[in-house]
Amino acid sequence: MSSLLKWTESQIDRFDSMASKALNISVKTQDSEIAGLEIQNEKLKEEIRAIKFNSNSQLKEKFYTPSP
């Protein structure tokens, strides 16, 4: 039973390498997801600016009365 718990140095290195690669892939995936969310956030900000601009323009058209 105790022989199952004994890992050779090469097994430990191989496991460490696989774990490191998996973590690296995970971090890269999360980084790309964050980048995607940042792009979506910028697009939403642009849409909000456009809506505000349109709303302000419509309000000005509706309530602005030029002086004679």
C-alpha positions in Angstrom: 0.0 0.0 0.0 2.8 2.4 0.9 4.4 1.8 -2.5 1.3 3.5 -4.2 2.2 6.7 -2.3 5.8 6.8 -3.4 6.3 8.9 -6.5 9.5 9.0 -8.4 11.1 12.3 -9.1 10.2 12.1 -12.8 6.5 11.4 -12.0 6.5 14.4 -9.7 8.1 16.6 -12.4 5.6 15.3 -15.1 2.7 15.9 -12.8 4.0 19.4 -12.0 4.4 20.2 -15.7 0.9 19.0 -16.5 -0.6 21.0 -13.6 1.4 24.1 -14.6 0.2 23.8 -18.3 -3.4 23.4 -17.1 -3.1 26.5 -14.9 -1.5 28.5 -17.7 -4.4 27.5 -20.1 -6.9 28.5 -17.5 -5.3 31.9 -16.9 -5.1 32.5 -20.7 -8.8 31.6 -21.1 -9.8 33.9 -18.2 -7.7 36.7 -19.7 -9.4 36.3 -23.1 -12.8 36.3 -21.4 -11.9 39.5 -19.5 -10.8 41.1 -22.8 -14.1 40.1 -24.4 -16.0 41.5 -21.5 -14.0 44.8 -21.7 -14.9 45.0 -25.4 -18.6 44.4 -24.6 -18.4 47.1 -21.9 -16.9 49.6 -24.3 -19.7 48.8 -26.9 -22.3 49.3 -24.2 -20.8 52.6 -23.2 -20.9 53.7 -26.8 -24.5 52.7 -27.1 -25.3 54.6 -23.9 -23.6 57.7 -25.2 -25.6 57.5 -28.5 -28.9 57.1 -26.6 -28.0 60.1 -24.3 -27.1 62.1 -27.4 -30.3 61.2 -29.2 -32.4 61.9 -26.1 -30.8 65.3 -25.6 -31.2 66.1 -29.3 -34.9 65.1 -29.2 -35.4 67.1 -26.0 -33.8 70.2 -27.6 -36.0 69.8 -30.7 -39.1 69.4 -28.6 -38.6 72.2 -26.1 -36.3 74.6 -27.8 -38.1 77.7 -29.2 -35.9 80.0 -31.1 -36.1 83.6 -30.1 -37.8 85.9 -32.6 
